[in-house]
Amino acid sequence: MNQRSCVWDHFEQLGKKKNKCRHCSRTYDVCANNPTTNLLRHLKNHHPRELQAGRKKAVEDEKKLLDTSTTQPEASSPQPKRMKQTEIPYFSDGFKRQQNDKFNKLLLNFVAEANLSASIVELQSFEELIRFNGRDVEIPSRKQLLGTILDKQYYRGKERLSHLFAQKMIGITSDTYTKDEHSLMSITATTVRTDFCLTNEITALIPCADQKHTGANLAEMVTDRLSKLDIKNNQIVCLTPDGAANMKSMGVHLNIESIHCFCHCLHLVVTSAIKNTPSVQTVVNKALDVVSSFRRSNGKHKTLSNIGKERGSDSNKLKGHCKTRWNSILEAIRSVRQKEEDLYIFAKRTTSKTPQIDAITKLSPIDFKQLHHLELILEPFLDMTNAASSKHAHVGTIPYFCRKINRFCESYKLPSDGDPESLRDFMNALTLECTTRFEQYEGVQTIEFATFLDPRFHKKKQVFAKDHWAAIEVRLQTYLITQLPGPTEILDCDEGFVDDTMNQSPTSTPLSPTEKTNWFDDDSDSETDAIQPAVLSQQERTIQVIQ
């Protein structure tokens, strides 16, 4: 049974050749191939509210129909018993309609998640696959999937997001993706639960290839999309963009505080330090040249992998480099260093001169030692990148992460092998980049309030000094008194904080071995209890404190 289009709730058929809009009396000729396409476009452009109200009513009517179809009416008086055939609920119309609705929802999610074409539903092999376990499943057509089913799914998702963020303060993250002639802008809304676990929801993916990506245009798109979810600008606490100038300008036009994404900041710290240290840049480029030379030839890359299998060593492939992800540099140089012996064997077995041989011979034994030391230096930055990307991270964790990175740079001891002078220059460059770029987070009210309210960091000297905490508390009290409606008493900002909560890790993802050696532990020069190091057990999915 095909689903009736909601378009006919808004149009009246005038004979066999005309359709008239019930709202504005505009008429359209009947199109034999796509009878509802022009009509639906008219509703979306000229009567969006009526269309949305009609869809909402259709969903509610469908719910009522399902409820009534599974509920038997009570008899007002006893009825004489009679023989009748037993009815199996599975084959009732209401239950079948409910099952088809669930199937359509799952099918749409599958097509979207796998980035498939909607025409998959028209393939004979797909129909055979679906009917293998259930012959009564009704497979929708491609037009139904992209029409009424998609519209229903959109409406349900919109209602869920509106309810989720109703009367809540939120933060938004925005970024743009551009490739060839395609351009998309994403908007993610974030709120914090009582357990300081973030709730992230993608609220919009906006095609924006047809207009300039100026701050004013981006701000207009954000306001338009959030207003459709009944989210007002005064609900938005802050904006977290990358460091692009147009993103900063967008925050100014929205009149919302912008806080530079900490992961983007770490990317700039590492890449700038490498660029400003020529000797390190040279050895990194040598390693990247080895990777790129093998990745350009599948045959050579397979030969190298087979050598690793023969030796019983790690047979993983060389890792490629992505310019927008600094951690790909670490993965690339680590993969080269781990295959040092395999690369030497490959060079001995290859008699002809190839790009792979040229790249390998440029790496000296000292270069491989240098790559190993660079791994050790960059691993803490990888820890912080993973920690800042975890579900328990928010802007309030930034001061703690900045402090740990700075302390690592200050306490680093130069090795005796490799090229100590080059490593010292690199550490100086890293320290300078951290000092310069982390300054933007100092004294930011939103960040300090979030740190104060997080029980993992509340009034801990490992994060701020005692007088700094006191100043934050006064500002927070003043802010709450002025923001909360009605008379407000002086607030006790220490109420509700329990010492046991300090055992929660600032990250919910397993970190590198450097954490297990207590790099992530806190300094013992404080009189207060240290923030305990912790890792997440992948088996039990619980945070365990390292004793």
C-alpha positions in Angstrom: 0.0 0.0 0.0 1.6 3.3 -1.1 1.6 6.2 1.3 -0.6 9.1 0.3 1.3 12.3 -0.2 0.6 15.1 2.3 0.5 17.5 -0.7 -3.2 16.6 -1.3 -4.2 18.0 2.0 -3.3 21.4 0.6 -4.4 21.1 -3.0 -7.8 20.5 -4.7 -8.0 18.6 -7.9 -9.9 20.5 -10.7 -10.8 17.8 -13.1 -7.9 15.8 -14.6 -5.6 18.6 -15.8 -5.5 21.2 -13.0 -4.7 21.4 -9.2 -5.6 24.4 -7.1 -3.9 25.5 -3.9 -6.3 25.7 -1.0 -4.3 28.6 0.6 -3.8 31.0 -2.3 -5.9 29.5 -5.1 -3.0 29.3 -7.5 -3.4 26.6 -10.1 -0.9 24.1 -11.6 -1.1 21.8 -14.6 -1.0 18.1 -13.8 2.4 16.5 -14.5 2.2 12.9 -15.5 5.7 11.9 -14.4 5.9 13.7 -11.1 2.4 14.9 -10.1 3.5 16.3 -6.7 6.9 17.8 -7.3 5.8 21.3 -8.4 3.0 21.3 -5.8 5.4 20.4 -3.0 7.9 23.1 -4.2 5.0 25.7 -4.1 4.2 24.7 -0.5 7.8 24.9 0.7 8.3 28.3 -0.9 5.0 30.0 -0.2 3.3 28.1 2.6 6.0 26.5 4.8 4.0 26.9 8.0 0.9 25.3 6.6 3.1 22.5 5.2 4.8 21.9 8.6 1.5 22.0 10.5 0.0 19.5 8.0 3.0 17.1 8.5 2.7 17.4 12.3 -1.0 16.6 12.1 -0.3 13.6 9.8 2.2 12.2 12.4 -0.3 12.7 15.2 -3.1 11.1 13.3 -0.9 8.1 12.5 -0.1 7.7 16.2 -3.7 7.8 17.1 -4.5 5.2 14.4 -1.8 2.9 15.7 -3.1 3.3 19.3 -6.7 2.6 18.3 -5.7 -0.3 16.1 -4.1 -2.2 19.0 -6.8 -1.3 21.6 -10.1 -3.3 21.7 -13.2 -1.3 22.7 -14.9 -2.3 25.9 -18.4 -3.7 25.3 -21.3 -1.9 27.1 -23.1 -5.1 27.7 -22.2 -8.8 27.6 -22.2 -10.2 24.1 -23.1 -13.8 23.3 -20.1 -16.0 22.7 -19.5 -17.1 19.2 -16.8 -19.0 17.4 -14.4 -16.9 15.4 -11.0 -17.3 13.9 -8.0 -16.4 16.1 -6.4 -13.1 14.9 -2.6 -13.0 14.9 -1.6 -9.4 15.9 1.4 -9.4 13.4 -1.0 -9.4 10.5 -3.2 -6.6 11.7 -3.2 -3.5 9.6 -2.1 -1.2 12.5 0.8 -3.4 13.5 1.9 -3.9 9.9 1.8 -0.1 9.4 3.9 0.4 12.5 6.4 -2.2 11.4 6.7 -0.6 7.9 7.2 2.8 9.6 10.1 1.4 11.7 11.6 -0.3 8.6 11.4 2.9 6.6 13.2 4.8 9.4 15.9 2.2 9.7 16.3 2.1 5.9 16.7 5.9 5.6 19.3 5.9 8.4 21.2 3.1 6.7 21.3 4.9 3.3 22.4 8.2 5.0 25.1 6.7 7.2 26.6 4.6 4.4 26.3 7.6 2.0 24.4 5.5 -0.5 22.2 6.5 -3.4 18.5 6.2 -2.7 18.2 4.2 -5.9 19.5 1.2 -3.9 15.9 0.4 -3.0 15.2 -0.2 -6.7 17.8 -2.9 -7.1 16.6 -6.5 -7.5 19.4 -7.8 -5.3 18.5 -5.4 -2.5 14.8 -6.6 -2.6 16.0 -10.2 -2.5 18.2 -9.4 0.5 15.4 -7.7 2.4 12.8 -10.4 1.6 15.2 -13.2 2.7 14.0 -13.0 6.3 10.7 -11.2 5.9 8.4 -11.5 2.8 5.8 -9.1 4.2 8.2 -6.1 4.4 7.0 -3.3 2.1 10.0 -1.7 0.4 9.4 2.0 -0.4 10.3 3.5 -3.8 13.1 5.9 -4.3 10.7 8.8 -4.5 8.9 7.8 -1.3 12.3 7.4 0.5 13.3 11.0 -0.5 9.8 12.4 -0.2 7.3 11.5 2.6 9.7 9.3 4.6 12.5 11.8 4.6 10.1 14.6 5.5 8.8 12.6 8.4 12.3 11.8 9.6 13.3 15.5 9.4 10.2 16.6 11.3 10.8 14.1 14.1 14.5 15.0 14.3 13.6 18.7 14.4 11.1 18.2 17.2 13.6 16.1 19.2 16.3 18.8 19.0 13.9 21.6 19.8 12.8 19.6 22.9 16.4 18.8 23.9 17.7 22.4 23.8 14.5 24.1 25.1 15.3 26.6 27.8 19.0 25.5 28.0 22.2 27.4 27.6 24.2 26.0 24.8 27.5 26.3 23.0 27.9 26.0 19.3 30.7 24.8 17.1 30.8 25.7 13.4 33.1 24.9 10.5 33.0 24.9 6.8 34.1 22.2 4.3 35.0 23.2 0.8 36.1 20.9 -2.1 35.9 21.6 -5.8 32.4 23.1 -6.4 30.9 21.8 -3.2 30.8 23.7 0.1 29.0 22.9 3.4 28.7 24.6 6.7 28.1 22.5 9.8 26.6 23.7 13.1 26.9 21.6 16.2 25.0 22.5 19.4 26.5 21.4 22.8 25.1 21.3 26.3 26.6 19.9 29.5 24.7 17.3 31.6 24.9 17.2 35.4 27.7 14.6 35.2 29.8 17.0 33.0 29.3 14.8 30.0 28.8 16.7 26.8 25.7 16.3 24.7 26.6 17.1 21.1 24.1 17.3 18.3 24.6 18.3 14.7 21.8 20.8 14.1 22.5 21.8 10.5 24.5 21.0 7.4 24.0 24.1 5.1 25.0 24.1 1.4 26.9 27.5 1.0 28.7 27.2 -2.3 26.5 29.9 -3.9 27.5 32.8 -1.6 30.7 34.2 -0.1 31.9 32.9 3.2 32.0 36.3 4.9 31.4 36.6 8.7 28.1 38.4 8.1 26.8 35.7 5.7 27.8 32.9 8.0 26.2 34.6 11.0 22.9 35.0 9.0 22.9 31.3 8.2 23.5 30.3 11.8 20.7 32.6 13.1 18.3 31.3 10.5 18.9 27.6 11.2 18.9 27.9 15.0 15.7 30.0 14.9 14.0 27.0 13.2 14.8 25.0 16.3 13.4 27.8 18.6 17.0 28.5 19.8 17.5 32.2 20.6 20.8 34.0 20.5 20.7 34.7 24.2 20.8 30.9 24.8 24.2 30.7 23.2 27.0 31.0 25.7 29.9 30.8 23.3 31.1 29.9 19.8 34.0 27.5 19.3 35.4 28.0 15.7 38.7 27.3 14.2 41.2 30.2 13.8 39.9 31.5 10.4 39.2 35.2 10.2 35.7 34.8 8.8 34.8 32.5 11.8 35.9 35.2 14.2 34.0 37.8 12.3 30.9 35.5 12.5 31.1 35.6 16.3 31.3 39.4 16.2 28.2 39.6 14.0 26.3 37.2 16.3 27.5 39.2 19.4 28.7 35.9 20.9 32.0 35.2 22.6 34.3 33.1 20.5 36.8 30.7 22.0 39.4 29.2 19.6 39.1 25.4 19.3 41.9 24.0 21.5 42.6 21.1 19.1 43.1 23.6 16.3 45.4 25.6 18.6 47.5 22.6 19.3 47.7 21.9 15.6 49.1 25.4 15.0 51.6 25.0 17.9 53.1 21.8 16.6 53.2 22.7 12.9 54.6 26.2 13.5 57.3 24.8 15.8 58.3 22.3 13.2 58.3 25.0 10.5 60.4 27.3 12.6 63.0 24.7 13.4 64.8 24.0 10.0 66.7 21.0 11.2 63.6 19.3 12.5 61.6 20.2 9.4 64.3 18.6 7.2 64.3 15.2 9.0 60.4 15.3 9.1 60.4 15.9 5.3 62.7 13.0 4.8 60.3 10.7 6.6 57.3 12.1 4.7 59.2 11.6 1.4 59.6 7.9 2.2 55.9 7.6 3.0 54.8 9.4 -0.2 57.2 7.4 -2.4 55.8 4.1 -1.3 52.1 5.2 -1.3 52.5 6.2 -5.0 53.3 2.6 -5.9 51.0 -0.2 -4.6 53.5 -2.8 -5.8 56.4 -1.4 -3.8 54.3 -0.9 -0.8 53.1 -4.5 -0.9 56.7 -5.7 -1.2 57.6 -3.7 1.9 54.7 -5.2 3.8 55.8 -8.7 2.7 59.3 -8.0 4.1 57.7 -7.2 7.4 55.7 -10.4 7.4 58.8 -12.4 6.6 60.6 -10.9 9.6 57.6 -11.3 11.9 57.5 -7.6 12.5 54.7 -5.2 12.4 53.1 -5.5 8.9 51.1 -2.2 9.1 51.4 0.1 6.1 53.2 3.4 6.2 50.9 6.2 7.4 50.1 9.1 5.1 50.2 12.8 6.1 47.2 15.1 6.2 48.0 18.8 6.3 45.1 19.7 8.5 45.8 17.1 11.1 49.2 17.6 12.9 48.9 14.1 14.6 49.3 12.6 11.1 52.9 13.8 11.2 53.5 11.8 14.3 51.8 8.7 12.8 53.9 9.0 9.6 57.3 9.4 11.3 56.4 6.6 13.8 55.5 4.2 10.9 58.8 5.0 9.2 60.9 4.5 12.3 59.1 1.2 13.1 60.0 -0.1 9.6 63.6 1.0 9.7 64.9 -2.6 9.3 62.3 -3.4 6.6 63.4 -0.3 4.7 67.0 -1.3 4.8 66.2 -4.8 3.6 64.1 -3.4 0.8 67.0 -1.2 -0.3 69.4 -4.1 -0.4 67.0 -6.3 -2.5 66.3 -3.5 -5.0 69.0 -3.3 -7.7 67.5 -0.5 -9.8 67.3 3.1 -8.8 63.8 4.0 -7.8 62.1 7.0 -6.0 61.8 4.7 -3.0 65.5 4.0 -2.9 66.3 7.7 -3.2 64.0 8.5 -0.3 65.4 5.7 1.9 69.1 6.6 1.4 68.5 10.1 2.5 67.6 8.9 6.0 70.7 8.3 8.1 70.9 6.3 11.4 71.1 9.6 13.2 67.9 10.7 11.5 66.1 7.6 12.7 67.2 8.4 16.3 66.0 11.9 15.8 62.6 10.6 14.6 62.4 8.5 17.8 63.0 11.5 20.0 60.5 13.6 18.1 57.9 10.8 18.8 58.6 11.1 22.5 58.3 14.9 22.4 55.0 14.9 20.4 53.3 12.1 22.3 52.1 14.4 25.1 50.6 16.8 22.5 48.8 13.7 21.1 47.5 13.0 24.6 46.2 16.5 24.9 44.6 16.4 21.5 42.8 13.1 22.4 41.8 14.4 25.8 40.5 17.7 24.3 38.4 15.6 21.9 36.9 13.3 24.4 33.3 13.4 25.6 34.2 14.7 29.1 36.2 17.7 27.7 34.9 21.2 27.5 36.3 24.8 27.6 36.8 24.4 31.3 39.5 21.8 30.8 41.7 24.1 28.7 43.6 25.8 31.7 44.5 22.3 33.0 45.7 21.1 29.6 47.6 24.3 29.0 49.4 23.9 32.3 50.4 20.3 31.7 51.8 21.1 28.2 53.8 24.1 29.6 55.2 22.0 32.4 56.2 19.2 30.1 58.1 21.7 27.8 59.8 23.3 30.8 60.9 19.9 32.3 62.1 18.2 29.1 65.6 16.8 29.3 67.8 16.6 26.2 69.0 13.1 25.2 72.7 12.3 24.7 72.2 10.7 21.3 70.8 12.0 18.1 71.0 15.7 17.5 70.6 17.4 20.9 71.1 20.9 19.6 68.3 20.4 17.0 66.0 19.1 19.7 66.8 22.0 22.0 65.8 24.4 19.2 62.6 22.5 18.7 61.7 22.5 22.3 62.4 26.3 22.5 60.1 26.8 19.5 57.4 24.6 21.1 57.6 26.6 24.3 57.4 29.9 22.5 54.4 28.8 20.5 52.6 27.5 23.6 53.3 30.7 25.5 52.1 32.9 22.7 49.0 30.9 21.6 47.8 29.9 25.1 47.6 33.5 26.1 44.2 33.9 24.4 42.6 31.5 27.0 43.9 33.5 30.0 41.3 35.5 31.9 38.4 34.4 29.7 35.3 34.5 32.0 33.5 31.6 30.3 36.5 29.3 30.5 37.2 30.2 34.2 33.5 29.7 35.2 33.5 26.3 33.4 36.7 25.3 35.2 35.3 26.4 38.6 32.1 24.4 38.1 33.8 21.2 37.1 34.3 19.1 40.2 37.5 17.6 38.9 39.2 21.0 39.0 37.2 22.9 41.6 39.6 25.1 43.6 42.5 22.8 42.9 45.9 24.6 43.1 47.1 22.4 40.2 45.0 24.6 38.0 44.9 28.1 39.6 46.3 29.8 42.6 44.1 30.3 45.7 43.6 34.0 45.2 42.7 33.4 41.5 40.0 30.9 42.6 38.6 33.4 45.1 38.4 36.1 42.4 36.6 33.6 40.0 34.1 32.7 42.8 33.2 36.4 43.4 32.7 37.0 39.7 30.6 33.8 39.4 28.4 34.9 42.3 27.9 38.3 40.8 27.1 36.8 37.4 24.5 34.4 38.8 22.8 37.1 40.9 22.4 39.4 38.0 21.3 36.7 35.6 18.8 34.7 37.7 15.3 36.2 37.8 13.8 37.4 41.0 15.5 37.9 44.4 18.6 35.8 44.9 20.5 35.1 48.0 24.3 34.9 48.1 25.2 31.6 46.6 27.4 28.9 48.1 29.6 27.9 45.2 31.1 25.0 47.1 27.8 23.3 47.7 27.5 19.9 46.0 31.2 19.3 45.4 32.4 15.9 46.7 36.0 14.8 47.0 35.3 11.5 45.3 34.5 13.3 42.1 38.1 14.4 41.8 38.9 10.8 40.8 37.2 11.3 37.5 39.6 11.6 34.6 39.7 14.7 32.5 39.5 12.4 29.5 37.4 9.3 28.7 39.7 7.8 26.1 42.9 5.7 26.7 46.0 7.8 26.4 49.4 6.9 25.1 52.0 5.1 27.3 53.3 8.5 28.5 50.2 8.7 30.7 50.9 5.4 32.3 54.3 6.6 33.3 52.5 9.4 35.2 53.2 12.2 32.7 49.5 13.0 33.1 49.9 13.0 36.9 50.0 16.2 38.8 52.9 17.9 40.5 53.6 17.0 44.1 54.5 20.5 45.1 50.9 21.4 46.0 49.4 21.1 49.5 46.1 19.9 48.1 45.2 16.4 46.9 46.5 15.8 43.4 44.1 15.2 40.5 44.5 11.4 40.1 45.6 10.0 36.7 43.0 7.7 35.3 42.4 5.6 32.2 39.2 4.2 30.7 38.8 0.5 30.7 37.7 -0.5 27.2 36.3 -3.8 28.6 34.2 -2.4 31.5 33.6 1.1 30.0 34.3 2.6 33.4 36.9 5.0 34.6 39.4 3.4 36.9 41.9 5.2 39.1 45.5 4.2 38.8 46.8 3.3 42.2 
